[in-house]
Amino acid sequence: MSAPAYCDQCGEPDTRGDHVGCHARRDLEPPRYCPACRRRMVVQVLPRGWSARCVEHGTRTSAG
């Protein structure tokens, strides 16, 4: 995947705003939007991590 065009927390373009709150949430929460296409992802939170799936770009998972 190329460089993210959209914030994975709020879905806004990375170039719009500072996303300070989004960076803080990223440490605790899974991504909600696909950084490549801005689609809302299907997120599953499990006791040992999470998975987030975009219908166009596939699945991302946590390291845990």
DAURNOR-V470846 format. One line per field, one symbol per residue. phi: phi as a letter, one per 20 degrees, with the letter a starting at -180 (. if undefined). psi: psi as a letter, one per 30 degrees, with the letter a starting at -180 (. if undefined). A space follows every 10 residues. Layout:
BEGIN
phi->???
psi->???
END
This chain:
BEGIN
phi->.fgfecffdd nfgfeendlf fffffgfdcf fdcffecmff eedcddgdqb ccddfedndd cfff
psi->kakkflkfef flkffjlfge eeeeefffll kfkkfefgkk ljkkklegal kkkkfegakk llf.
END
